[in-house]
């Protein structure tokens, strides 16, 4: 993480820069899929 300079409309700005840690996006998608399946399971048994 650090500060990087970026040009926008001819002016230079300082922005925060970070690198994505590997594996977090995959873990998010796996947990999201498990949660969706779990909610489908719960709500399918409510009507019975």
C-alpha positions in Angstrom: 0.0 0.0 0.0 1.3 3.4 -0.8 0.7 6.7 -2.5 0.8 6.9 -6.3 0.5 9.9 -8.6 -2.1 9.8 -11.4 -3.0 12.4 -14.1 -6.6 13.3 -14.6 -7.8 16.1 -17.0 -4.2 17.4 -17.2 -3.8 17.7 -13.4 -1.8 15.4 -11.2 -3.4 13.9 -8.1 -2.0 11.7 -5.3 -4.1 8.5 -4.8 -3.9 5.6 -2.4 -2.6 2.5 -4.2 -3.0 -1.1 -3.0 -2.3 -4.6 -4.4 -5.0 -7.2 -4.2 -4.2 -10.2 -2.1 -4.5 -13.5 -4.0 -7.3 -15.8 -2.9 -9.7 -13.3 -1.3 -11.9 -12.9 -4.4 -12.2 -16.7 -4.7 -13.0 -17.1 -1.0 -15.7 -14.4 -1.3 -17.4 -16.2 -4.2 -17.3 -19.6 -2.5 -18.8 -18.2 0.7 -21.4 -16.3 -1.3 -22.4 -19.5 -3.2 -22.7 -21.5 0.1 -24.9 -18.7 1.6 -27.2 -18.7 -1.5 -27.6 -22.5 -1.3 -28.3 -22.3 2.4 -31.0 -19.7 2.0 -32.6 -21.7 -0.8 -32.6 -24.7 1.5 -34.1 -22.7 4.4 -36.8 -21.0 2.4 -37.8 -24.1 0.5 -38.7 -25.8 3.9 -40.8 -22.8 5.1 -43.8 -23.6 3.0 -44.1 -27.2 4.2 
